[in-house]
């Protein structure tokens, strides 16, 4: 049995959550989760900005390019400050 990576997206306003389980945490996989607008559109949730941790996938050029292409403002949490994510 291999390692599974859960890619979770939570809308900050409505707290609607979406998750996908993948075999890796690469930038390609992370951007595929981000670039699937159908799930969000079905629920009327616009993607304006994304707050992520500082994992390698979210620091990659591919992530920045995909966000720019989709018109999304990418932001990252401050290292060692978990309250940045909290409510």
HTML snippet that shows the backbone in 3Dmol.js (N, CA, C, O; Angstrom):
<script src="https://3Dmol.org/build/3Dmol-min.js"></script>
<div id="view" style="width:600px;height:400px;position:relative"></div>
<script>
const pdb = `
ATOM      1  N   UNK A   1       0.856  -1.171   0.000  1.00  0.00           N
ATOM      2  CA  UNK A   1       0.000   0.000   0.000  1.00  0.00           C
ATOM      3  C   UNK A   1       0.902   1.234   0.000  1.00  0.00           C
ATOM      4  O   UNK A   1       1.820   1.338   0.814  1.00  0.00           O
ATOM      5  N   UNK A   2       0.639   2.155  -0.905  1.00  0.00           N
ATOM      6  CA  UNK A   2       1.454   3.356  -1.036  1.00  0.00           C
ATOM      7  C   UNK A   2       0.922   4.517  -0.215  1.00  0.00           C
ATOM      8  O   UNK A   2      -0.055   4.393   0.523  1.00  0.00           O
ATOM      9  N   UNK A   3       1.575   5.616  -0.363  1.00  0.00           N
ATOM     10  CA  UNK A   3       1.179   6.839   0.325  1.00  0.00           C
ATOM     11  C   UNK A   3       0.101   7.548  -0.478  1.00  0.00           C
ATOM     12  O   UNK A   3       0.173   7.610  -1.705  1.00  0.00           O
ATOM     13  N   UNK A   4      -0.890   8.077   0.209  1.00  0.00           N
ATOM     14  CA  UNK A   4      -1.955   8.840  -0.439  1.00  0.00           C
ATOM     15  C   UNK A   4      -1.855  10.291   0.013  1.00  0.00           C
ATOM     16  O   UNK A   4      -1.545  10.573   1.171  1.00  0.00           O
ATOM     17  N   UNK A   5      -2.116  11.193  -0.900  1.00  0.00           N
ATOM     18  CA  UNK A   5      -2.086  12.627  -0.607  1.00  0.00           C
ATOM     19  C   UNK A   5      -3.483  13.188  -0.838  1.00  0.00           C
ATOM     20  O   UNK A   5      -4.056  13.022  -1.915  1.00  0.00           O
ATOM     21  N   UNK A   6      -4.020  13.846   0.169  1.00  0.00           N
ATOM     22  CA  UNK A   6      -5.348  14.432   0.058  1.00  0.00           C
ATOM     23  C   UNK A   6      -5.196  15.907  -0.277  1.00  0.00           C
ATOM     24  O   UNK A   6      -4.617  16.672   0.495  1.00  0.00           O
ATOM     25  N   UNK A   7      -5.712  16.295  -1.417  1.00  0.00           N
ATOM     26  CA  UNK A   7      -5.710  17.696  -1.837  1.00  0.00           C
ATOM     27  C   UNK A   7      -7.077  18.257  -1.457  1.00  0.00           C
ATOM     28  O   UNK A   7      -8.098  17.854  -2.014  1.00  0.00           O
ATOM     29  N   UNK A   8      -7.090  19.184  -0.512  1.00  0.00           N
ATOM     30  CA  UNK A   8      -8.334  19.718   0.028  1.00  0.00           C
ATOM     31  C   UNK A   8      -8.471  21.190  -0.314  1.00  0.00           C
ATOM     32  O   UNK A   8      -7.519  21.963  -0.205  1.00  0.00           O
ATOM     33  N   UNK A   9      -9.673  21.561  -0.728  1.00  0.00           N
ATOM     34  CA  UNK A   9      -9.987  22.952  -1.050  1.00  0.00           C
ATOM     35  C   UNK A   9     -11.198  23.340  -0.215  1.00  0.00           C
ATOM     36  O   UNK A   9     -12.209  22.637  -0.224  1.00  0.00           O
ATOM     37  N   UNK A  10     -11.105  24.459   0.510  1.00  0.00           N
ATOM     38  CA  UNK A  10     -12.214  24.935   1.336  1.00  0.00           C
ATOM     39  C   UNK A  10     -12.497  26.382   0.975  1.00  0.00           C
ATOM     40  O   UNK A  10     -11.601  27.225   0.993  1.00  0.00           O
ATOM     41  N   UNK A  11     -13.758  26.663   0.645  1.00  0.00           N
ATOM     42  CA  UNK A  11     -14.151  28.040   0.365  1.00  0.00           C
ATOM     43  C   UNK A  11     -14.170  28.807   1.682  1.00  0.00           C
ATOM     44  O   UNK A  11     -14.834  28.398   2.634  1.00  0.00           O
ATOM     45  N   UNK A  12     -13.447  29.906   1.734  1.00  0.00           N
ATOM     46  CA  UNK A  12     -13.294  30.657   2.980  1.00  0.00           C
ATOM     47  C   UNK A  12     -14.598  31.288   3.449  1.00  0.00           C
ATOM     48  O   UNK A  12     -14.798  31.459   4.651  1.00  0.00           O
ATOM     49  N   UNK A  13     -15.475  31.632   2.536  1.00  0.00           N
ATOM     50  CA  UNK A  13     -16.729  32.291   2.918  1.00  0.00           C
ATOM     51  C   UNK A  13     -17.790  31.279   3.354  1.00  0.00           C
ATOM     52  O   UNK A  13     -18.327  31.369   4.458  1.00  0.00           O
ATOM     53  N   UNK A  14     -18.085  30.321   2.482  1.00  0.00           N
ATOM     54  CA  UNK A  14     -19.166  29.375   2.761  1.00  0.00           C
ATOM     55  C   UNK A  14     -18.708  28.151   3.544  1.00  0.00           C
ATOM     56  O   UNK A  14     -19.532  27.442   4.121  1.00  0.00           O
ATOM     57  N   UNK A  15     -17.394  27.894   3.571  1.00  0.00           N
ATOM     58  CA  UNK A  15     -16.785  26.718   4.191  1.00  0.00           C
ATOM     59  C   UNK A  15     -17.129  25.435   3.430  1.00  0.00           C
ATOM     60  O   UNK A  15     -16.991  24.341   3.978  1.00  0.00           O
ATOM     61  N   UNK A  16     -17.573  25.555   2.178  1.00  0.00           N
ATOM     62  CA  UNK A  16     -17.794  24.387   1.325  1.00  0.00           C
ATOM     63  C   UNK A  16     -16.444  23.728   1.087  1.00  0.00           C
ATOM     64  O   UNK A  16     -15.478  24.397   0.720  1.00  0.00           O
ATOM     65  N   UNK A  17     -16.376  22.425   1.294  1.00  0.00           N
ATOM     66  CA  UNK A  17     -15.109  21.708   1.156  1.00  0.00           C
ATOM     67  C   UNK A  17     -15.162  20.718   0.003  1.00  0.00           C
ATOM     68  O   UNK A  17     -16.213  20.162  -0.316  1.00  0.00           O
ATOM     69  N   UNK A  18     -14.010  20.511  -0.612  1.00  0.00           N
ATOM     70  CA  UNK A  18     -13.846  19.574  -1.716  1.00  0.00           C
ATOM     71  C   UNK A  18     -12.491  18.912  -1.540  1.00  0.00           C
ATOM     72  O   UNK A  18     -11.516  19.579  -1.192  1.00  0.00           O
ATOM     73  N   UNK A  19     -12.418  17.620  -1.773  1.00  0.00           N
ATOM     74  CA  UNK A  19     -11.138  16.916  -1.624  1.00  0.00           C
ATOM     75  C   UNK A  19     -10.986  15.857  -2.705  1.00  0.00           C
ATOM     76  O   UNK A  19     -11.962  15.266  -3.168  1.00  0.00           O
ATOM     77  N   UNK A  20      -9.748  15.637  -3.092  1.00  0.00           N
ATOM     78  CA  UNK A  20      -9.390  14.569  -4.019  1.00  0.00           C
ATOM     79  C   UNK A  20      -8.191  13.838  -3.433  1.00  0.00           C
ATOM     80  O   UNK A  20      -7.305  14.457  -2.844  1.00  0.00           O
ATOM     81  N   UNK A  21      -8.168  12.524  -3.597  1.00  0.00           N
ATOM     82  CA  UNK A  21      -7.043  11.716  -3.134  1.00  0.00           C
ATOM     83  C   UNK A  21      -6.199  11.338  -4.345  1.00  0.00           C
ATOM     84  O   UNK A  21      -6.709  10.826  -5.341  1.00  0.00           O
ATOM     85  N   UNK A  22      -4.892  11.601  -4.239  1.00  0.00           N
ATOM     86  CA  UNK A  22      -3.961  11.317  -5.330  1.00  0.00           C
ATOM     87  C   UNK A  22      -2.750  10.566  -4.795  1.00  0.00           C
ATOM     88  O   UNK A  22      -2.524  10.489  -3.587  1.00  0.00           O
ATOM     89  N   UNK A  23      -1.982  10.018  -5.721  1.00  0.00           N
ATOM     90  CA  UNK A  23      -0.775   9.273  -5.359  1.00  0.00           C
ATOM     91  C   UNK A  23       0.433  10.165  -5.119  1.00  0.00           C
ATOM     92  O   UNK A  23       1.476   9.687  -4.673  1.00  0.00           O
ATOM     93  N   UNK A  24       0.306  11.459  -5.411  1.00  0.00           N
ATOM     94  CA  UNK A  24       1.454  12.352  -5.255  1.00  0.00           C
ATOM     95  C   UNK A  24       0.998  13.750  -4.874  1.00  0.00           C
ATOM     96  O   UNK A  24      -0.195  14.055  -4.864  1.00  0.00           O
ATOM     97  N   UNK A  25       1.969  14.587  -4.562  1.00  0.00           N
ATOM     98  CA  UNK A  25       1.698  15.981  -4.201  1.00  0.00           C
ATOM     99  C   UNK A  25       2.507  16.899  -5.104  1.00  0.00           C
ATOM    100  O   UNK A  25       3.042  17.912  -4.653  1.00  0.00           O
ATOM    101  N   UNK A  26       2.593  16.544  -6.374  1.00  0.00           N
ATOM    102  CA  UNK A  26       3.374  17.341  -7.318  1.00  0.00           C
ATOM    103  C   UNK A  26       2.605  18.579  -7.757  1.00  0.00           C
ATOM    104  O   UNK A  26       1.394  18.680  -7.556  1.00  0.00           O
ATOM    105  N   UNK A  27       3.317  19.503  -8.351  1.00  0.00           N
ATOM    106  CA  UNK A  27       2.686  20.719  -8.866  1.00  0.00           C
ATOM    107  C   UNK A  27       1.671  20.382  -9.950  1.00  0.00           C
ATOM    108  O   UNK A  27       0.632  21.036 -10.045  1.00  0.00           O
ATOM    109  N   UNK A  28       1.953  19.380 -10.763  1.00  0.00           N
ATOM    110  CA  UNK A  28       1.023  18.981 -11.823  1.00  0.00           C
ATOM    111  C   UNK A  28      -0.310  18.530 -11.238  1.00  0.00           C
ATOM    112  O   UNK A  28      -1.369  18.913 -11.736  1.00  0.00           O
ATOM    113  N   UNK A  29      -0.264  17.724 -10.192  1.00  0.00           N
ATOM    114  CA  UNK A  29      -1.487  17.254  -9.549  1.00  0.00           C
ATOM    115  C   UNK A  29      -2.214  18.399  -8.858  1.00  0.00           C
ATOM    116  O   UNK A  29      -3.433  18.520  -8.987  1.00  0.00           O
ATOM    117  N   UNK A  30      -1.493  19.233  -8.133  1.00  0.00           N
ATOM    118  CA  UNK A  30      -2.114  20.357  -7.422  1.00  0.00           C
ATOM    119  C   UNK A  30      -2.793  21.315  -8.388  1.00  0.00           C
ATOM    120  O   UNK A  30      -3.888  21.804  -8.108  1.00  0.00           O
ATOM    121  N   UNK A  31      -2.158  21.589  -9.520  1.00  0.00           N
ATOM    122  CA  UNK A  31      -2.773  22.506 -10.483  1.00  0.00           C
ATOM    123  C   UNK A  31      -3.968  21.864 -11.168  1.00  0.00           C
ATOM    124  O   UNK A  31      -4.907  22.564 -11.548  1.00  0.00           O
ATOM    125  N   UNK A  32      -3.955  20.545 -11.335  1.00  0.00           N
ATOM    126  CA  UNK A  32      -5.115  19.862 -11.916  1.00  0.00           C
ATOM    127  C   UNK A  32      -6.328  20.004 -11.004  1.00  0.00           C
ATOM    128  O   UNK A  32      -7.444  20.203 -11.484  1.00  0.00           O
ATOM    129  N   UNK A  33      -6.119  19.904  -9.699  1.00  0.00           N
ATOM    130  CA  UNK A  33      -7.214  20.091  -8.739  1.00  0.00           C
ATOM    131  C   UNK A  33      -7.721  21.531  -8.814  1.00  0.00           C
ATOM    132  O   UNK A  33      -8.929  21.765  -8.806  1.00  0.00           O
ATOM    133  N   UNK A  34      -6.816  22.479  -8.885  1.00  0.00           N
ATOM    134  CA  UNK A  34      -7.182  23.897  -8.957  1.00  0.00           C
ATOM    135  C   UNK A  34      -7.893  24.236 -10.263  1.00  0.00           C
ATOM    136  O   UNK A  34      -8.824  25.041 -10.276  1.00  0.00           O
ATOM    137  N   UNK A  35      -7.458  23.629 -11.346  1.00  0.00           N
ATOM    138  CA  UNK A  35      -7.965  23.988 -12.670  1.00  0.00           C
ATOM    139  C   UNK A  35      -9.261  23.281 -13.040  1.00  0.00           C
ATOM    140  O   UNK A  35      -9.721  23.415 -14.174  1.00  0.00           O
ATOM    141  N   UNK A  36      -9.861  22.538 -12.126  1.00  0.00           N
ATOM    142  CA  UNK A  36     -11.132  21.872 -12.407  1.00  0.00           C
ATOM    143  C   UNK A  36     -12.268  22.747 -11.885  1.00  0.00           C
ATOM    144  O   UNK A  36     -12.756  22.528 -10.776  1.00  0.00           O
ATOM    145  N   UNK A  37     -12.693  23.728 -12.667  1.00  0.00           N
ATOM    146  CA  UNK A  37     -13.680  24.687 -12.183  1.00  0.00           C
ATOM    147  C   UNK A  37     -15.106  24.161 -12.143  1.00  0.00           C
ATOM    148  O   UNK A  37     -15.969  24.800 -11.543  1.00  0.00           O
ATOM    149  N   UNK A  38     -15.381  23.025 -12.758  1.00  0.00           N
ATOM    150  CA  UNK A  38     -16.752  22.528 -12.843  1.00  0.00           C
ATOM    151  C   UNK A  38     -17.371  22.308 -11.464  1.00  0.00           C
ATOM    152  O   UNK A  38     -18.518  22.689 -11.232  1.00  0.00           O
ATOM    153  N   UNK A  39     -16.625  21.701 -10.557  1.00  0.00           N
ATOM    154  CA  UNK A  39     -17.174  21.408  -9.241  1.00  0.00           C
ATOM    155  C   UNK A  39     -17.580  22.692  -8.522  1.00  0.00           C
ATOM    156  O   UNK A  39     -18.643  22.753  -7.905  1.00  0.00           O
ATOM    157  N   UNK A  40     -16.739  23.708  -8.603  1.00  0.00           N
ATOM    158  CA  UNK A  40     -17.023  24.979  -7.941  1.00  0.00           C
ATOM    159  C   UNK A  40     -18.165  25.714  -8.636  1.00  0.00           C
ATOM    160  O   UNK A  40     -19.045  26.264  -7.973  1.00  0.00           O
ATOM    161  N   UNK A  41     -18.154  25.726  -9.965  1.00  0.00           N
ATOM    162  CA  UNK A  41     -19.182  26.434 -10.728  1.00  0.00           C
ATOM    163  C   UNK A  41     -20.569  25.851 -10.459  1.00  0.00           C
ATOM    164  O   UNK A  41     -21.545  26.597 -10.381  1.00  0.00           O
ATOM    165  N   UNK A  42     -20.668  24.534 -10.318  1.00  0.00           N
ATOM    166  CA  UNK A  42     -21.951  23.889 -10.025  1.00  0.00           C
ATOM    167  C   UNK A  42     -22.537  24.386  -8.706  1.00  0.00           C
ATOM    168  O   UNK A  42     -23.752  24.349  -8.513  1.00  0.00           O
ATOM    169  N   UNK A  43     -21.700  24.840  -7.824  1.00  0.00           N
ATOM    170  CA  UNK A  43     -22.150  25.305  -6.514  1.00  0.00           C
ATOM    171  C   UNK A  43     -22.127  26.826  -6.386  1.00  0.00           C
ATOM    172  O   UNK A  43     -22.370  27.370  -5.308  1.00  0.00           O
ATOM    173  N   UNK A  44     -21.836  27.498  -7.480  1.00  0.00           N
ATOM    174  CA  UNK A  44     -21.827  28.960  -7.473  1.00  0.00           C
ATOM    175  C   UNK A  44     -20.687  29.565  -6.680  1.00  0.00           C
ATOM    176  O   UNK A  44     -20.817  30.671  -6.155  1.00  0.00           O
ATOM    177  N   UNK A  45     -19.574  28.859  -6.585  1.00  0.00           N
ATOM    178  CA  UNK A  45     -18.425  29.338  -5.818  1.00  0.00           C
ATOM    179  C   UNK A  45     -17.359  29.852  -6.785  1.00  0.00           C
ATOM    180  O   UNK A  45     -16.708  29.052  -7.456  1.00  0.00           O
ATOM    181  N   UNK A  46     -17.168  31.171  -6.870  1.00  0.00           N
ATOM    182  CA  UNK A  46     -16.114  31.694  -7.750  1.00  0.00           C
ATOM    183  C   UNK A  46     -14.740  31.534  -7.094  1.00  0.00           C
ATOM    184  O   UNK A  46     -14.603  31.679  -5.879  1.00  0.00           O
ATOM    185  N   UNK A  47     -13.744  31.241  -7.896  1.00  0.00           N
ATOM    186  CA  UNK A  47     -12.380  31.126  -7.379  1.00  0.00           C
ATOM    187  C   UNK A  47     -11.646  32.416  -7.690  1.00  0.00           C
ATOM    188  O   UNK A  47     -11.297  32.678  -8.841  1.00  0.00           O
ATOM    189  N   UNK A  48     -11.412  33.222  -6.662  1.00  0.00           N
ATOM    190  CA  UNK A  48     -10.773  34.519  -6.830  1.00  0.00           C
ATOM    191  C   UNK A  48      -9.333  34.484  -6.337  1.00  0.00           C
ATOM    192  O   UNK A  48      -8.437  35.033  -6.978  1.00  0.00           O
ATOM    193  N   UNK A  49      -9.114  33.833  -5.189  1.00  0.00           N
ATOM    194  CA  UNK A  49      -7.765  33.725  -4.647  1.00  0.00           C
ATOM    195  C   UNK A  49      -7.629  32.381  -3.932  1.00  0.00           C
ATOM    196  O   UNK A  49      -8.616  31.759  -3.540  1.00  0.00           O
ATOM    197  N   UNK A  50      -6.405  31.966  -3.780  1.00  0.00           N
ATOM    198  CA  UNK A  50      -6.109  30.684  -3.151  1.00  0.00           C
ATOM    199  C   UNK A  50      -5.066  30.909  -2.064  1.00  0.00           C
ATOM    200  O   UNK A  50      -4.045  31.555  -2.298  1.00  0.00           O
ATOM    201  N   UNK A  51      -5.328  30.375  -0.878  1.00  0.00           N
ATOM    202  CA  UNK A  51      -4.367  30.407   0.221  1.00  0.00           C
ATOM    203  C   UNK A  51      -3.866  28.984   0.420  1.00  0.00           C
ATOM    204  O   UNK A  51      -4.647  28.085   0.736  1.00  0.00           O
ATOM    205  N   UNK A  52      -2.584  28.781   0.238  1.00  0.00           N
ATOM    206  CA  UNK A  52      -2.010  27.441   0.364  1.00  0.00           C
ATOM    207  C   UNK A  52      -0.851  27.463   1.351  1.00  0.00           C
ATOM    208  O   UNK A  52      -0.395  28.520   1.786  1.00  0.00           O
ATOM    209  N   UNK A  53      -0.390  26.266   1.689  1.00  0.00           N
ATOM    210  CA  UNK A  53       0.800  26.191   2.527  1.00  0.00           C
ATOM    211  C   UNK A  53       2.031  26.438   1.655  1.00  0.00           C
ATOM    212  O   UNK A  53       1.903  26.824   0.493  1.00  0.00           O
ATOM    213  N   UNK A  54       3.186  26.221   2.197  1.00  0.00           N
ATOM    214  CA  UNK A  54       4.429  26.498   1.482  1.00  0.00           C
ATOM    215  C   UNK A  54       5.059  25.248   0.881  1.00  0.00           C
ATOM    216  O   UNK A  54       6.274  25.188   0.688  1.00  0.00           O
ATOM    217  N   UNK A  55       4.232  24.254   0.587  1.00  0.00           N
ATOM    218  CA  UNK A  55       4.739  23.032  -0.028  1.00  0.00           C
ATOM    219  C   UNK A  55       5.330  23.317  -1.399  1.00  0.00           C
ATOM    220  O   UNK A  55       4.985  24.317  -2.030  1.00  0.00           O
ATOM    221  N   UNK A  56       6.213  22.450  -1.860  1.00  0.00           N
ATOM    222  CA  UNK A  56       6.886  22.669  -3.149  1.00  0.00           C
ATOM    223  C   UNK A  56       5.927  22.852  -4.319  1.00  0.00           C
ATOM    224  O   UNK A  56       6.206  23.633  -5.230  1.00  0.00           O
ATOM    225  N   UNK A  57       4.807  22.146  -4.305  1.00  0.00           N
ATOM    226  CA  UNK A  57       3.848  22.274  -5.407  1.00  0.00           C
ATOM    227  C   UNK A  57       3.301  23.692  -5.511  1.00  0.00           C
ATOM    228  O   UNK A  57       3.034  24.185  -6.607  1.00  0.00           O
ATOM    229  N   UNK A  58       3.137  24.347  -4.355  1.00  0.00           N
ATOM    230  CA  UNK A  58       2.532  25.682  -4.327  1.00  0.00           C
ATOM    231  C   UNK A  58       3.554  26.803  -4.468  1.00  0.00           C
ATOM    232  O   UNK A  58       3.188  27.976  -4.543  1.00  0.00           O
ATOM    233  N   UNK A  59       4.817  26.446  -4.502  1.00  0.00           N
ATOM    234  CA  UNK A  59       5.872  27.426  -4.761  1.00  0.00           C
ATOM    235  C   UNK A  59       6.384  27.322  -6.196  1.00  0.00           C
ATOM    236  O   UNK A  59       7.260  28.086  -6.600  1.00  0.00           O
ATOM    237  N   UNK A  60       5.852  26.398  -6.947  1.00  0.00           N
ATOM    238  CA  UNK A  60       6.369  26.119  -8.292  1.00  0.00           C
ATOM    239  C   UNK A  60       5.925  27.166  -9.318  1.00  0.00           C
ATOM    240  O   UNK A  60       4.930  27.869  -9.138  1.00  0.00           O
ATOM    241  N   UNK A  61       6.685  27.236 -10.375  1.00  0.00           N
ATOM    242  CA  UNK A  61       6.341  28.126 -11.491  1.00  0.00           C
ATOM    243  C   UNK A  61       5.043  27.668 -12.152  1.00  0.00           C
ATOM    244  O   UNK A  61       4.241  28.499 -12.581  1.00  0.00           O
ATOM    245  N   UNK A  62       4.831  26.362 -12.238  1.00  0.00           N
ATOM    246  CA  UNK A  62       3.599  25.835 -12.835  1.00  0.00           C
ATOM    247  C   UNK A  62       2.384  26.321 -12.059  1.00  0.00           C
ATOM    248  O   UNK A  62       1.381  26.707 -12.660  1.00  0.00           O
ATOM    249  N   UNK A  63       2.459  26.306 -10.721  1.00  0.00           N
ATOM    250  CA  UNK A  63       1.352  26.782  -9.880  1.00  0.00           C
ATOM    251  C   UNK A  63       1.088  28.265 -10.151  1.00  0.00           C
ATOM    252  O   UNK A  63      -0.059  28.672 -10.337  1.00  0.00           O
ATOM    253  N   UNK A  64       2.154  29.068 -10.173  1.00  0.00           N
ATOM    254  CA  UNK A  64       1.991  30.507 -10.419  1.00  0.00           C
ATOM    255  C   UNK A  64       1.411  30.765 -11.808  1.00  0.00           C
ATOM    256  O   UNK A  64       0.531  31.610 -11.969  1.00  0.00           O
ATOM    257  N   UNK A  65       1.904  30.037 -12.807  1.00  0.00           N
ATOM    258  CA  UNK A  65       1.406  30.213 -14.175  1.00  0.00           C
ATOM    259  C   UNK A  65      -0.063  29.820 -14.294  1.00  0.00           C
ATOM    260  O   UNK A  65      -0.840  30.508 -14.957  1.00  0.00           O
ATOM    261  N   UNK A  66      -0.447  28.714 -13.654  1.00  0.00           N
ATOM    262  CA  UNK A  66      -1.841  28.264 -13.707  1.00  0.00           C
ATOM    263  C   UNK A  66      -2.756  29.264 -13.016  1.00  0.00           C
ATOM    264  O   UNK A  66      -3.830  29.577 -13.528  1.00  0.00           O
ATOM    265  N   UNK A  67      -2.343  29.765 -11.864  1.00  0.00           N
ATOM    266  CA  UNK A  67      -3.146  30.777 -11.167  1.00  0.00           C
ATOM    267  C   UNK A  67      -3.318  32.019 -12.038  1.00  0.00           C
ATOM    268  O   UNK A  67      -4.418  32.564 -12.127  1.00  0.00           O
ATOM    269  N   UNK A  68      -2.252  32.464 -12.673  1.00  0.00           N
ATOM    270  CA  UNK A  68      -2.322  33.644 -13.542  1.00  0.00           C
ATOM    271  C   UNK A  68      -3.262  33.394 -14.711  1.00  0.00           C
ATOM    272  O   UNK A  68      -4.055  34.263 -15.073  1.00  0.00           O
ATOM    273  N   UNK A  69      -3.175  32.216 -15.296  1.00  0.00           N
ATOM    274  CA  UNK A  69      -4.031  31.866 -16.434  1.00  0.00           C
ATOM    275  C   UNK A  69      -5.504  31.847 -16.047  1.00  0.00           C
ATOM    276  O   UNK A  69      -6.363  32.220 -16.845  1.00  0.00           O
ATOM    277  N   UNK A  70      -5.798  31.409 -14.815  1.00  0.00           N
ATOM    278  CA  UNK A  70      -7.181  31.325 -14.336  1.00  0.00           C
ATOM    279  C   UNK A  70      -7.652  32.615 -13.665  1.00  0.00           C
ATOM    280  O   UNK A  70      -8.805  32.706 -13.244  1.00  0.00           O
ATOM    281  N   UNK A  71      -6.778  33.605 -13.563  1.00  0.00           N
ATOM    282  CA  UNK A  71      -7.141  34.864 -12.925  1.00  0.00           C
ATOM    283  C   UNK A  71      -7.284  34.746 -11.418  1.00  0.00           C
ATOM    284  O   UNK A  71      -8.086  35.453 -10.808  1.00  0.00           O
ATOM    285  N   UNK A  72      -6.515  33.861 -10.824  1.00  0.00           N
ATOM    286  CA  UNK A  72      -6.570  33.608  -9.385  1.00  0.00           C
ATOM    287  C   UNK A  72      -5.353  34.238  -8.715  1.00  0.00           C
ATOM    288  O   UNK A  72      -4.234  34.134  -9.219  1.00  0.00           O
ATOM    289  N   UNK A  73      -5.576  34.889  -7.583  1.00  0.00           N
ATOM    290  CA  UNK A  73      -4.500  35.505  -6.810  1.00  0.00           C
ATOM    291  C   UNK A  73      -3.961  34.478  -5.809  1.00  0.00           C
ATOM    292  O   UNK A  73      -4.630  34.191  -4.817  1.00  0.00           O
ATOM    293  N   UNK A  74      -2.761  33.915  -6.046  1.00  0.00           N
ATOM    294  CA  UNK A  74      -2.225  32.921  -5.106  1.00  0.00           C
ATOM    295  C   UNK A  74      -1.549  33.578  -3.905  1.00  0.00           C
ATOM    296  O   UNK A  74      -0.792  34.538  -4.053  1.00  0.00           O
ATOM    297  N   UNK A  75      -1.831  33.051  -2.719  1.00  0.00           N
ATOM    298  CA  UNK A  75      -1.185  33.518  -1.495  1.00  0.00           C
ATOM    299  C   UNK A  75      -0.756  32.296  -0.713  1.00  0.00           C
ATOM    300  O   UNK A  75      -1.337  31.220  -0.862  1.00  0.00           O
ATOM    301  N   UNK A  76       0.251  32.456   0.113  1.00  0.00           N
ATOM    302  CA  UNK A  76       0.726  31.341   0.938  1.00  0.00           C
ATOM    303  C   UNK A  76       0.688  31.728   2.411  1.00  0.00           C
ATOM    304  O   UNK A  76       0.806  32.899   2.773  1.00  0.00           O
ATOM    305  N   UNK A  77       0.519  30.715   3.242  1.00  0.00           N
ATOM    306  CA  UNK A  77       0.533  30.951   4.682  1.00  0.00           C
ATOM    307  C   UNK A  77       1.948  31.296   5.129  1.00  0.00           C
ATOM    308  O   UNK A  77       2.922  30.967   4.452  1.00  0.00           O
ATOM    309  N   UNK A  78       2.049  31.950   6.254  1.00  0.00           N
ATOM    310  CA  UNK A  78       3.366  32.242   6.817  1.00  0.00           C
ATOM    311  C   UNK A  78       3.922  30.965   7.428  1.00  0.00           C
ATOM    312  O   UNK A  78       3.192  30.242   8.106  1.00  0.00           O
ATOM    313  N   UNK A  79       5.194  30.674   7.203  1.00  0.00           N
ATOM    314  CA  UNK A  79       5.785  29.468   7.786  1.00  0.00           C
ATOM    315  C   UNK A  79       5.664  29.463   9.312  1.00  0.00           C
ATOM    316  O   UNK A  79       5.890  30.474   9.976  1.00  0.00           O
ATOM    317  N   UNK A  80       5.306  28.314   9.836  1.00  0.00           N
ATOM    318  CA  UNK A  80       5.204  28.100  11.281  1.00  0.00           C
ATOM    319  C   UNK A  80       4.152  28.984  11.946  1.00  0.00           C
ATOM    320  O   UNK A  80       4.242  29.268  13.141  1.00  0.00           O
ATOM    321  N   UNK A  81       3.166  29.413  11.182  1.00  0.00           N
ATOM    322  CA  UNK A  81       2.069  30.227  11.720  1.00  0.00           C
ATOM    323  C   UNK A  81       0.743  29.597  11.294  1.00  0.00           C
ATOM    324  O   UNK A  81       0.083  30.105  10.388  1.00  0.00           O
ATOM    325  N   UNK A  82       0.345  28.492  11.940  1.00  0.00           N
ATOM    326  CA  UNK A  82      -0.868  27.792  11.513  1.00  0.00           C
ATOM    327  C   UNK A  82      -2.137  28.631  11.628  1.00  0.00           C
ATOM    328  O   UNK A  82      -3.135  28.330  10.973  1.00  0.00           O
ATOM    329  N   UNK A  83      -2.112  29.672  12.447  1.00  0.00           N
ATOM    330  CA  UNK A  83      -3.307  30.510  12.572  1.00  0.00           C
ATOM    331  C   UNK A  83      -3.608  31.285  11.299  1.00  0.00           C
ATOM    332  O   UNK A  83      -4.721  31.783  11.134  1.00  0.00           O
ATOM    333  N   UNK A  84      -2.640  31.397  10.398  1.00  0.00           N
ATOM    334  CA  UNK A  84      -2.893  32.058   9.125  1.00  0.00           C
ATOM    335  C   UNK A  84      -4.036  31.361   8.400  1.00  0.00           C
ATOM    336  O   UNK A  84      -4.808  32.013   7.698  1.00  0.00           O
ATOM    337  N   UNK A  85      -4.153  30.058   8.560  1.00  0.00           N
ATOM    338  CA  UNK A  85      -5.203  29.276   7.907  1.00  0.00           C
ATOM    339  C   UNK A  85      -6.513  29.290   8.679  1.00  0.00           C
ATOM    340  O   UNK A  85      -7.564  29.003   8.108  1.00  0.00           O
ATOM    341  N   UNK A  86      -6.473  29.614   9.948  1.00  0.00           N
ATOM    342  CA  UNK A  86      -7.611  29.401  10.823  1.00  0.00           C
ATOM    343  C   UNK A  86      -8.733  30.401  10.706  1.00  0.00           C
ATOM    344  O   UNK A  86      -8.614  31.470  10.108  1.00  0.00           O
ATOM    345  N   UNK A  87      -9.799  30.003  11.298  1.00  0.00           N
ATOM    346  CA  UNK A  87     -10.976  30.857  11.429  1.00  0.00           C
ATOM    347  C   UNK A  87     -11.198  31.090  12.897  1.00  0.00           C
ATOM    348  O   UNK A  87     -12.140  31.786  13.276  1.00  0.00           O
TER     349      UNK A  87
END
`;
const viewer = $3Dmol.createViewer("view");
viewer.addModel(pdb, "pdb");
viewer.setStyle({}, {cartoon: {color: "spectrum"}});
viewer.zoomTo();
viewer.render();
</script>
